[in-house]
Amino acid sequence: MSSRVDKIEVSAETAQLIRNEAKKRGVSVDEYLRALADTTAAQIENELSESEVDKILDELAAMGKDLPPLPQDFSREDIYSEGN
C-alpha cells in the first residue's frame, strides 16, 4: 500500500456513510473504497451492450423456429393444470 495520501472532497453525510459502511465490514475506509471500485469496475466489464443482447435474443428466437405451433385452444390453464 502506498504511503501517499490524497484527499477527495465529499459532503459530510457521504463521508459518514462511507465510514459507517467500512466499519460495518471491519475494514478501513481505504480498503472499503478500493473494494467498491473493484466491484463496480467488474460489473461494468460484465455488462452486455445493446447489440450483444439483440444478438442473443435473435439466437434464442431462431432456436424456436422449428417448434410446432401451440394448439388453437391452448390456454394459461394448460400451463398450470396438473397431470395433463
Residue, then its C-alpha position, 0 to 999 in steps of 0.5 A: m500500500s502506498s504511503r501517499v495520501d490524497k484527499i477527495e472532497v465529499s459532503a459530510e453525510t457521504a463521508q459518514l456513510i462511507r465510514n459507517e459502511a467500512k466499519k460495518r465490514g471491519v475494514s478501513v475506509d481505504e480498503y472499503l473504497r478500493a473494494l467498491a471500485d473493484t466491484t463496480a469496475a467488474q460489473i461494468e466489464n460484465e455488462l452486455s451492450e445493446s447489440e450483444v443482447d439483440k444478438i442473443l435474443d435473435e439466437l434464442a428466437a431462431m432456436g424456436k423456429d422449428l417448434p410446432p405451433l401451440p394448439q388453437d385452444f391452448s390456454r394459461e390453464d394448460i400451463y398450470s393444470e396438473g397431470n395433463 
